[in-house]
Amino acid sequence: MRSVDEQLARVVAAAVRPAPVRVAISESQGLLCAEEVVAERALPGFDQAAVDGYAVRSVDVQAANEEPVQLPVVGEIPAGSRQPRRLQPGQAVRVATGAPLPTLADAVVPLGYTDGHPAKVTVHRSVPSAAYVRRTGEDVQTGDVAVRRGASIGAAQVGLLAAVGRNKVLVHPRPRVSVISVGEELVDVDRTPGQGQVYDVNSYALAAAARDAGAEVSRVGIQSSDPRRLHEVVEGRLLLSEIVVVAGGVGGVIGDEVRAALADLGDVDVTRVAMHPGSVQGFGRLGPDAVPTFLLPANPMSALVVFEVLVRPLIRAALGKRNPYRRAVSARLLSPLTSTKGRRGYLRGQLLRDADNGEYLVQPLGTSGSHLLASLAEANCLIMVDEDVTDVAVGEEVMVSFLAQRG
């Protein structure tokens, strides 16, 4: 029986990052930047008003704290104005937020500091030089790196790319994942199951899990376990995918058929991994491009746990994430639990936070049965129990890994 850590090392070592592609900035969110984005213009590109008010020379309102100062208003500049204007000593110009400052103006007096008069404004408070002004290049100078290579592109980075005039950016794309279900007992959710039949849960659940991990997903759905037909399907998906996941292909007669179907495409190592649930599983690199391919259990609960522990880190590594693993914390157990001897347990739990001291607490959910999908839907973490531990008492510390819906 292979350890989880050994299997995980084999899997993550197979990560292949797709070649960078240039995409519209609106499509770049959640991806890693693959270039140094250098600003070709300053941001802001001109001195501009930070508030609605009056552009002035600060020296002309220096005495306003002792006695109100009156200045003639010689014009108005709206945001977006392209008409240059020059301010003379002892004058003011009404400006809107974002409007370019007239020449010689070095400050803006906010409306609240004045009486707001349109022709001859009275200023009640002085402002220092540069007050309420966004200076040219204050945010980004020409030649500065606006977004660095390897940075994760979020809303702020998309906004910055737009601000420096970039409509496209080079990124590391999402790895393409194909999800296939096999099993003669399976029917799709738009049909009514007959005697002995069940809905195909795996292709939907695993596709959602892959999408959550950041992949571009193709849910191939239910496929025949006939070796010839399955061989054709998998061979086709290997040409279109960075990762292939086959659920229901490791046990019994169907498992033999699946392995026969894949034999000409490469070696899939079907083994027992020291984990519960999902001990029996397969992994190999198939096709001319050595595409990482997983064989997962037919049981949806087991398949999702194996995906979480092994497939998700591979997707995150293929995305270029420096740390492809979920965040894990230590938590105090609120109920006793048991785990299978000799296997690392991944048990469903509800993670809580003590309001008084901030300590993490965790409540196990359901029993240890691998078929209990409902309790996984309620869980926001997996409780990890070491291979040499079978019983954990109330109050003991355990390690827990966050799940998707709770970050």
DRENGU-342328 format. One record per residue (C-alpha): x, y, z; residue number from 1. Coordinates in steps of 0.02 Angstrom, whole numbers, plus 32768, in hexadecimal, padded with zeros to 4 digits. Layout:
BEGIN
+------+------+------+------+
!    u !    v !    w ! resi !
+------+------+------+------+
!    X !    Y !    Z !  NUM !
...
+------+------+------+------+
//
This chain:
BEGIN
+------+------+------+------+
!    u !    v !    w ! resi !
+------+------+------+------+
! 8000 ! 8000 ! 8000 !    1 !
! 8047 ! 80A7 ! 7FCB !    2 !
! 8044 ! 813E ! 803F !    3 !
! 7FDC ! 81D7 ! 8015 !    4 !
! 8078 ! 8244 ! 8013 !    5 !
! 80D1 ! 81D0 ! 7F99 !    6 !
! 803A ! 81CB ! 7F25 !    7 !
! 8025 ! 8287 ! 7F30 !    8 !
! 80DC ! 82A3 ! 7F04 !    9 !
! 80C8 ! 8236 ! 7E69 !   10 !
! 802D ! 8295 ! 7E34 !   11 !
! 806E ! 8346 ! 7E4E !   12 !
! 8111 ! 831B ! 7DF5 !   13 !
! 80A8 ! 82FA ! 7D59 !   14 !
! 8064 ! 83AD ! 7D54 !   15 !
! 807C ! 83FF ! 7CAB !   16 !
! 8054 ! 84B8 ! 7C9C !   17 !
! 7FFF ! 84E1 ! 7BF6 !   18 !
! 805C ! 855B ! 7B85 !   19 !
! 8032 ! 8612 ! 7BA8 !   20 !
! 7FAA ! 8663 ! 7B3E !   21 !
! 7F77 ! 8717 ! 7B23 !   22 !
! 7EC5 ! 873C ! 7B59 !   23 !
! 7E54 ! 87D2 ! 7B6E !   24 !
! 7E68 ! 881C ! 7C1C !   25 !
! 7DB0 ! 87F6 ! 7C3D !   26 !
! 7DDB ! 873D ! 7C2B !   27 !
! 7E79 ! 8741 ! 7C96 !   28 !
! 7E2D ! 8741 ! 7D44 !   29 !
! 7E68 ! 86B2 ! 7DB1 !   30 !
! 7EFE ! 8689 ! 7D42 !   31 !
! 7FB7 ! 86A9 ! 7D5D !   32 !
! 800B ! 8732 ! 7CF9 !   33 !
! 8091 ! 86ED ! 7C84 !   34 !
! 80E8 ! 8791 ! 7C5C !   35 !
! 812B ! 882F ! 7CAC !   36 !
! 80A9 ! 88B1 ! 7C7E !   37 !
! 810A ! 8955 ! 7C6D !   38 !
! 80A9 ! 89F8 ! 7C70 !   39 !
! 80C0 ! 8A5A ! 7BCF !   40 !
! 8071 ! 8AF5 ! 7C1B !   41 !
! 8065 ! 8B43 ! 7CC6 !   42 !
! 7FCF ! 8B28 ! 7D36 !   43 !
! 7F80 ! 8BA6 ! 7D4D !   44 !
! 7FB3 ! 8BEA ! 7CA4 !   45 !
! 7F9D ! 8CA0 ! 7CDA !   46 !
! 7F88 ! 8D07 ! 7D79 !   47 !
! 7ED0 ! 8CFA ! 7DA6 !   48 !
! 7E55 ! 8D2E ! 7E2C !   49 !
! 7E36 ! 8CAD ! 7EB3 !   50 !
! 7D93 ! 8D01 ! 7EEB !   51 !
! 7D11 ! 8D7A ! 7EAB !   52 !
! 7D49 ! 8E2A ! 7ED6 !   53 !
! 7DB4 ! 8EBA ! 7E9A !   54 !
! 7E62 ! 8EB0 ! 7E4E !   55 !
! 7ED0 ! 8F36 ! 7E9B !   56 !
! 7F81 ! 8F67 ! 7EC2 !   57 !
! 7F96 ! 8F32 ! 7F77 !   58 !
! 7FF1 ! 8FD5 ! 7F9E !   59 !
! 7F54 ! 9036 ! 7F6F !   60 !
! 7EEB ! 8FE1 ! 7FF9 !   61 !
! 7F74 ! 8FD7 ! 807C !   62 !
! 7F1F ! 9058 ! 80EC !   63 !
! 7E70 ! 900B ! 80E3 !   64 !
! 7E7B ! 8FBF ! 8191 !   65 !
! 7E86 ! 906C ! 81E0 !   66 !
! 7E11 ! 90C8 ! 816B !   67 !
! 7DA9 ! 908B ! 80D6 !   68 !
! 7DFA ! 90A6 ! 802D !   69 !
! 7D96 ! 90D5 ! 7F92 !   70 !
! 7DD1 ! 90A3 ! 7EE4 !   71 !
! 7D81 ! 90C3 ! 7E3B !   72 !
! 7D4A ! 9023 ! 7DE4 !   73 !
! 7D89 ! 9030 ! 7D31 !   74 !
! 7D43 ! 8F8F ! 7CEB !   75 !
! 7D12 ! 8EDB ! 7D06 !   76 !
! 7D69 ! 8E39 ! 7CD4 !   77 !
! 7D01 ! 8D99 ! 7CCD !   78 !
! 7D4A ! 8CEA ! 7CD3 !   79 !
! 7D83 ! 8CB8 ! 7C26 !   80 !
! 7DA8 ! 8D69 ! 7BED !   81 !
! 7E2D ! 8D74 ! 7B67 !   82 !
! 7E37 ! 8E32 ! 7B62 !   83 !
! 7ED7 ! 8E75 ! 7BB5 !   84 !
! 7EBA ! 8F02 ! 7C30 !   85 !
! 7F34 ! 8F74 ! 7C8C !   86 !
! 7F15 ! 8FB6 ! 7D3A !   87 !
! 7F53 ! 9065 ! 7D64 !   88 !
! 7F8A ! 9099 ! 7E14 !   89 !
! 7EF5 ! 90C3 ! 7E83 !   90 !
! 7E78 ! 905E ! 7E1C !   91 !
! 7E17 ! 8FBC ! 7E31 !   92 !
! 7DCD ! 8F40 ! 7DB5 !   93 !
! 7D3B ! 8ECE ! 7DE1 !   94 !
! 7D70 ! 8E17 ! 7DC5 !   95 !
! 7D19 ! 8D6F ! 7DCD !   96 !
! 7D67 ! 8CD2 ! 7E14 !   97 !
! 7DDE ! 8C8C ! 7D91 !   98 !
! 7DEB ! 8D2F ! 7D30 !   99 !
! 7E97 ! 8D67 ! 7CF4 !  100 !
! 7EE0 ! 8DF6 ! 7D59 !  101 !
! 7F00 ! 8E9C ! 7D04 !  102 !
! 7FB4 ! 8ED4 ! 7CF1 !  103 !
! 7FFD ! 8F24 ! 7D90 !  104 !
! 7F79 ! 8ED4 ! 7E02 !  105 !
! 7FCC ! 8E6B ! 7E88 !  106 !
! 7F37 ! 8E41 ! 7EF9 !  107 !
! 7E7C ! 8E28 ! 7EFD !  108 !
! 7E0C ! 8E77 ! 7F80 !  109 !
! 7D7A ! 8DFE ! 7FA2 !  110 !
! 7CCB ! 8E45 ! 7F8E !  111 !
! 7CAF ! 8E2C ! 8048 !  112 !
! 7D37 ! 8EAB ! 806F !  113 !
! 7CDD ! 8F32 ! 800A !  114 !
! 7C35 ! 8F86 ! 7FF0 !  115 !
! 7C28 ! 8F35 ! 7F44 !  116 !
! 7C0B ! 8FD8 ! 7EE8 !  117 !
! 7C19 ! 8FC4 ! 7E29 !  118 !
! 7C64 ! 9071 ! 7E07 !  119 !
! 7CC2 ! 90AB ! 7EA3 !  120 !
! 7CE7 ! 901F ! 7F1C !  121 !
! 7D08 ! 903A ! 7FD6 !  122 !
! 7D88 ! 8FC2 ! 801E !  123 !
! 7D7D ! 8FA0 ! 80D9 !  124 !
! 7E10 ! 8F28 ! 80EF !  125 !
! 7EBD ! 8F25 ! 80A7 !  126 !
! 7F08 ! 8E8E ! 804E !  127 !
! 7FC0 ! 8E62 ! 8039 !  128 !
! 8014 ! 8E46 ! 7F92 !  129 !
! 7FE0 ! 8DA1 ! 7F3E !  130 !
! 7F45 ! 8D92 ! 7FAC !  131 !
! 7EB8 ! 8D31 ! 7F59 !  132 !
! 7F1E ! 8D19 ! 7EBC !  133 !
! 7F49 ! 8C76 ! 7E66 !  134 !
! 7FF6 ! 8C94 ! 7E20 !  135 !
! 8033 ! 8C50 ! 7D79 !  136 !
! 8081 ! 8BA4 ! 7D94 !  137 !
! 804F ! 8BA2 ! 7E4B !  138 !
! 800C ! 8AF1 ! 7E38 !  139 !
! 8079 ! 8AAA ! 7DAD !  140 !
! 810C ! 8AFA ! 7D51 !  141 !
! 8134 ! 8AD9 ! 7C9B !  142 !
! 81A3 ! 8A3E ! 7C98 !  143 !
! 8165 ! 89FA ! 7D3E !  144 !
! 812C ! 8944 ! 7D47 !  145 !
! 8070 ! 894E ! 7D5E !  146 !
! 804E ! 8893 ! 7D6E !  147 !
! 80DC ! 881A ! 7D8F !  148 !
! 80F9 ! 8771 ! 7D3F !  149 !
! 80AF ! 86EB ! 7DAF !  150 !
! 8031 ! 875F ! 7E01 !  151 !
! 7F81 ! 871D ! 7E17 !  152 !
! 7F0C ! 878A ! 7DB3 !  153 !
! 7E77 ! 87C7 ! 7E19 !  154 !
! 7E02 ! 885A ! 7E0C !  155 !
! 7E89 ! 88D8 ! 7E3D !  156 !
! 7F04 ! 8894 ! 7DBD !  157 !
! 7E80 ! 8898 ! 7D34 !  158 !
! 7E5C ! 894C ! 7D61 !  159 !
! 7F14 ! 8979 ! 7D5E !  160 !
! 7F2B ! 8927 ! 7CB5 !  161 !
! 7E9C ! 898F ! 7C72 !  162 !
! 7EE3 ! 8A2C ! 7CC5 !  163 !
! 7F8A ! 8A19 ! 7C6B !  164 !
! 7F33 ! 89FB ! 7BC5 !  165 !
! 7F46 ! 8940 ! 7BB2 !  166 !
! 7EB4 ! 88E3 ! 7B63 !  167 !
! 7F0D ! 883B ! 7B5E !  168 !
! 7F89 ! 87E3 ! 7BCF !  169 !
! 7FF4 ! 8745 ! 7BC5 !  170 !
! 7FB8 ! 86C5 ! 7C44 !  171 !
! 7FCF ! 8610 ! 7C76 !  172 !
! 7F29 ! 85C4 ! 7C3C !  173 !
! 7EBB ! 8550 ! 7C9F !  174 !
! 7EE9 ! 8499 ! 7C89 !  175 !
! 7E65 ! 8439 ! 7C27 !  176 !
! 7E17 ! 83AA ! 7C89 !  177 !
! 7DA8 ! 8324 ! 7C3D !  178 !
! 7D34 ! 82C3 ! 7CB3 !  179 !
! 7CEF ! 821A ! 7C7F !  180 !
! 7C7B ! 81A3 ! 7CDD !  181 !
! 7C71 ! 80E8 ! 7CBA !  182 !
! 7BF7 ! 806B ! 7D01 !  183 !
! 7B69 ! 8004 ! 7CB7 !  184 !
! 7AFA ! 8039 ! 7D47 !  185 !
! 7B05 ! 80F2 ! 7D1F !  186 !
! 7A7F ! 815F ! 7CCF !  187 !
! 7A85 ! 821A ! 7CB2 !  188 !
! 7A1F ! 828E ! 7D20 !  189 !
! 79A0 ! 82B2 ! 7C96 !  190 !
! 7967 ! 81FC ! 7C97 !  191 !
! 7909 ! 8194 ! 7D18 !  192 !
! 7974 ! 8109 ! 7D63 !  193 !
! 7933 ! 8059 ! 7D49 !  194 !
! 794A ! 7FC5 ! 7DBC !  195 !
! 7A00 ! 7FBE ! 7DF5 !  196 !
! 7A2D ! 8063 ! 7DA3 !  197 !
! 7A6E ! 8103 ! 7DF4 !  198 !
! 7A8B ! 81B3 ! 7DBA !  199 !
! 7B36 ! 81E5 ! 7D7A !  200 !
! 7B72 ! 8250 ! 7E0A !  201 !
! 7C2C ! 8249 ! 7DEA !  202 !
! 7C3A ! 82A3 ! 7D44 !  203 !
! 7BD6 ! 8336 ! 7D89 !  204 !
! 7C29 ! 833D ! 7E34 !  205 !
! 7CDB ! 8325 ! 7DF5 !  206 !
! 7CC3 ! 83A3 ! 7D68 !  207 !
! 7C88 ! 8421 ! 7DEA !  208 !
! 7D1E ! 83FA ! 7E59 !  209 !
! 7D96 ! 8410 ! 7DC6 !  210 !
! 7D44 ! 84B5 ! 7D98 !  211 !
! 7D53 ! 84EF ! 7E4C !  212 !
! 7E0C ! 84C3 ! 7E48 !  213 !
! 7E22 ! 8539 ! 7DB3 !  214 !
! 7E1A ! 84C1 ! 7D1F !  215 !
! 7DC2 ! 84D0 ! 7C79 !  216 !
! 7D51 ! 8439 ! 7C80 !  217 !
! 7D03 ! 83C4 ! 7C00 !  218 !
! 7C81 ! 8352 ! 7C50 !  219 !
! 7C84 ! 82C0 ! 7BD8 !  220 !
! 7C02 ! 8264 ! 7C40 !  221 !
! 7BD3 ! 81AD ! 7C3A !  222 !
! 7C38 ! 813F ! 7BC5 !  223 !
! 7C2F ! 8087 ! 7BA0 !  224 !
! 7CAF ! 8018 ! 7BF6 !  225 !
! 7CC3 ! 7FB5 ! 7B55 !  226 !
! 7D81 ! 7FBB ! 7B3D !  227 !
! 7D7E ! 7FEB ! 7A86 !  228 !
! 7D01 ! 8078 ! 7A9B !  229 !
! 7D50 ! 80BA ! 7B3C !  230 !
! 7DFC ! 80B5 ! 7AEB !  231 !
! 7DBC ! 8127 ! 7A60 !  232 !
! 7D6D ! 81A1 ! 7ADA !  233 !
! 7E05 ! 81AE ! 7B4D !  234 !
! 7E7E ! 81B9 ! 7ABB !  235 !
! 7E1A ! 824B ! 7A76 !  236 !
! 7E15 ! 82A4 ! 7B1E !  237 !
! 7ED2 ! 8291 ! 7B34 !  238 !
! 7EE8 ! 8302 ! 7A9D !  239 !
! 7E7B ! 8389 ! 7AEB !  240 !
! 7EAA ! 8380 ! 7BA3 !  241 !
! 7F35 ! 839D ! 7C1E !  242 !
! 7EE0 ! 8328 ! 7C9B !  243 !
! 7E63 ! 8299 ! 7C82 !  244 !
! 7DF8 ! 8254 ! 7D10 !  245 !
! 7D9A ! 81AF ! 7CFD !  246 !
! 7D21 ! 8188 ! 7D8B !  247 !
! 7CEB ! 80D4 ! 7DAA !  248 !
! 7D80 ! 8084 ! 7D57 !  249 !
! 7DE1 ! 802D ! 7DE1 !  250 !
! 7D77 ! 7F9F ! 7E28 !  251 !
! 7D2B ! 7EFA ! 7DEE !  252 !
! 7D08 ! 7EC7 ! 7D3C !  253 !
! 7CF6 ! 7F7C ! 7D02 !  254 !
! 7DA0 ! 7FA3 ! 7D4A !  255 !
! 7DEB ! 7F16 ! 7CE2 !  256 !
! 7D94 ! 7F59 ! 7C47 !  257 !
! 7DD1 ! 8009 ! 7C66 !  258 !
! 7E84 ! 7FD1 ! 7C7C !  259 !
! 7E78 ! 7F6B ! 7BDC !  260 !
! 7E36 ! 8003 ! 7B81 !  261 !
! 7EC8 ! 806D ! 7BBA !  262 !
! 7F52 ! 7FED ! 7BA7 !  263 !
! 7F89 ! 802A ! 7AFA !  264 !
! 7F8E ! 80DF ! 7B34 !  265 !
! 800A ! 80CB ! 7BC1 !  266 !
! 8022 ! 8081 ! 7C6C !  267 !
! 7FA1 ! 80A4 ! 7CF4 !  268 !
! 7FDB ! 8072 ! 7DA0 !  269 !
! 7F44 ! 8030 ! 7E00 !  270 !
! 7F73 ! 8020 ! 7EB6 !  271 !
! 7F37 ! 8030 ! 7F68 !  272 !
! 7F60 ! 80D5 ! 7FBA !  273 !
! 7F60 ! 80DE ! 8078 !  274 !
! 7EC9 ! 8151 ! 8084 !  275 !
! 7E12 ! 8142 ! 80B0 !  276 !
! 7DA0 ! 8154 ! 8052 !  277 !
! 7DDF ! 8131 ! 7FA2 !  278 !
! 7E6D ! 80B8 ! 7FC1 !  279 !
! 7E67 ! 8060 ! 7F18 !  280 !
! 7E92 ! 80D8 ! 7E8B !  281 !
! 7EF8 ! 80E7 ! 7DEE !  282 !
! 7F6F ! 8166 ! 7DA4 !  283 !
! 7FD8 ! 816A ! 7D07 !  284 !
! 8014 ! 81D7 ! 7C77 !  285 !
! 7FC3 ! 81A9 ! 7BD3 !  286 !
! 7FD4 ! 81D3 ! 7B1C !  287 !
! 8064 ! 8223 ! 7ABD !  288 !
! 805E ! 82BC ! 7B2F !  289 !
! 8061 ! 8254 ! 7BD0 !  290 !
! 7FBD ! 82A0 ! 7C0E !  291 !
! 7F9E ! 8281 ! 7CC9 !  292 !
! 7F09 ! 820B ! 7CD4 !  293 !
! 7EAC ! 81D5 ! 7D70 !  294 !
! 7E3E ! 813F ! 7D91 !  295 !
! 7DCD ! 8168 ! 7E24 !  296 !
! 7D53 ! 80FE ! 7E89 !  297 !
! 7C9F ! 80EE ! 7E50 !  298 !
! 7C5F ! 8127 ! 7EF8 !  299 !
! 7C3F ! 81E4 ! 7EEC !  300 !
! 7C77 ! 8209 ! 7F9D !  301 !
! 7D1A ! 81A9 ! 7F85 !  302 !
! 7D36 ! 81F5 ! 7ED9 !  303 !
! 7D22 ! 82A6 ! 7F1B !  304 !
! 7D99 ! 8288 ! 7FAC !  305 !
! 7E1E ! 823D ! 7F39 !  306 !
! 7E05 ! 82D0 ! 7EC4 !  307 !
! 7E1A ! 834B ! 7F53 !  308 !
! 7EB7 ! 82F7 ! 7F95 !  309 !
! 7F0F ! 82CD ! 7EF1 !  310 !
! 7EC1 ! 8318 ! 7E55 !  311 !
! 7EA2 ! 83C8 ! 7E95 !  312 !
! 7F5A ! 83E6 ! 7EC3 !  313 !
! 7F8B ! 83B0 ! 7E14 !  314 !
! 7F13 ! 842E ! 7DC7 !  315 !
! 7F54 ! 84B8 ! 7E38 !  316 !
! 8008 ! 848A ! 7E0F !  317 !
! 7FDE ! 848D ! 7D55 !  318 !
! 7F97 ! 853C ! 7D6F !  319 !
! 8042 ! 856E ! 7DB2 !  320 !
! 800D ! 8588 ! 7E66 !  321 !
! 80A4 ! 858C ! 7EDA !  322 !
! 8043 ! 852C ! 7F5F !  323 !
! 7FC5 ! 84B6 ! 7F0C !  324 !
! 7F7F ! 8477 ! 7FB1 !  325 !
! 7EEA ! 84AB ! 8019 !  326 !
! 7F04 ! 850E ! 80B7 !  327 !
! 7F0A ! 849E ! 8151 !  328 !
! 7EF7 ! 84CE ! 8208 !  329 !
! 7EF5 ! 8477 ! 82B0 !  330 !
! 7E4A ! 8468 ! 8301 !  331 !
! 7E05 ! 8420 ! 83A3 !  332 !
! 7D8C ! 838F ! 838D !  333 !
! 7CDA ! 83A6 ! 83CD !  334 !
! 7CA4 ! 82EF ! 83BC !  335 !
! 7D08 ! 824D ! 83BE !  336 !
! 7D30 ! 81F8 ! 8319 !  337 !
! 7D7C ! 8157 ! 82DA !  338 !
! 7DE9 ! 8138 ! 8242 !  339 !
! 7E26 ! 809F ! 81E4 !  340 !
! 7ECA ! 805A ! 8225 !  341 !
! 7F5C ! 8067 ! 81AE !  342 !
! 7F09 ! 80E9 ! 813F !  343 !
! 7F05 ! 81A6 ! 8148 !  344 !
! 7E52 ! 81D7 ! 8168 !  345 !
! 7DFD ! 8266 ! 810C !  346 !
! 7D5D ! 827F ! 816E !  347 !
! 7CD5 ! 8300 ! 8154 !  348 !
! 7CCC ! 838E ! 81D0 !  349 !
! 7C80 ! 8437 ! 81F9 !  350 !
! 7D07 ! 84B4 ! 8229 !  351 !
! 7CD6 ! 8539 ! 82A8 !  352 !
! 7D2E ! 85C8 ! 8300 !  353 !
! 7D22 ! 85E8 ! 83BB !  354 !
! 7CE1 ! 8699 ! 83D0 !  355 !
! 7D3F ! 86B2 ! 8473 !  356 !
! 7DF0 ! 867C ! 844A !  357 !
! 7DEF ! 8664 ! 838D !  358 !
! 7E1A ! 85AB ! 839D !  359 !
! 7DE5 ! 8537 ! 8310 !  360 !
! 7D68 ! 84B0 ! 833E !  361 !
! 7D2C ! 8423 ! 82CE !  362 !
! 7C8F ! 83B8 ! 82D4 !  363 !
! 7C98 ! 8311 ! 8277 !  364 !
! 7C05 ! 82F4 ! 8203 !  365 !
! 7BAF ! 824D ! 81E4 !  366 !
! 7C06 ! 81A7 ! 81FA !  367 !
! 7CA3 ! 8167 ! 81A6 !  368 !
! 7C3E ! 8115 ! 811A !  369 !
! 7C88 ! 813C ! 8071 !  370 !
! 7BDC ! 8142 ! 801D !  371 !
! 7B98 ! 81D6 ! 8081 !  372 !
! 7B9A ! 8263 ! 8002 !  373 !
! 7B1C ! 82CF ! 805F !  374 !
! 7B92 ! 82EC ! 80F0 !  375 !
! 7C1B ! 8325 ! 8078 !  376 !
! 7BA2 ! 83A6 ! 8034 !  377 !
! 7B8F ! 83EA ! 80E6 !  378 !
! 7C4A ! 83E8 ! 8109 !  379 !
! 7CBD ! 847E ! 80FB !  380 !
! 7D5A ! 841B ! 8123 !  381 !
! 7DAA ! 8370 ! 8121 !  382 !
! 7DED ! 832F ! 81C7 !  383 !
! 7E94 ! 82D9 ! 81A9 !  384 !
! 7EBD ! 8249 ! 821D !  385 !
! 7F6B ! 81F9 ! 8218 !  386 !
! 7F80 ! 8146 ! 81E0 !  387 !
! 7FB2 ! 8107 ! 828C !  388 !
! 7F1B ! 8156 ! 82E5 !  389 !
! 7E74 ! 80FC ! 82F1 !  390 !
! 7E1A ! 815D ! 837B !  391 !
! 7E1B ! 8216 ! 83A1 !  392 !
! 7DC8 ! 8255 ! 8440 !  393 !
! 7D66 ! 82F4 ! 845E !  394 !
! 7DDA ! 8387 ! 847B !  395 !
! 7E6F ! 8340 ! 841D !  396 !
! 7EC3 ! 83A4 ! 8393 !  397 !
! 7EB0 ! 836C ! 82DE !  398 !
! 7EE7 ! 83B7 ! 8239 !  399 !
! 7E5E ! 83EF ! 81C4 !  400 !
! 7E63 ! 8426 ! 810E !  401 !
! 7DEE ! 84AD ! 80D0 !  402 !
! 7D73 ! 8480 ! 8045 !  403 !
! 7D39 ! 84EC ! 7FB5 !  404 !
! 7C9B ! 853A ! 7FF6 !  405 !
! 7CF4 ! 857E ! 808F !  406 !
! 7D98 ! 85AC ! 8039 !  407 !
+------+------+------+------+
//
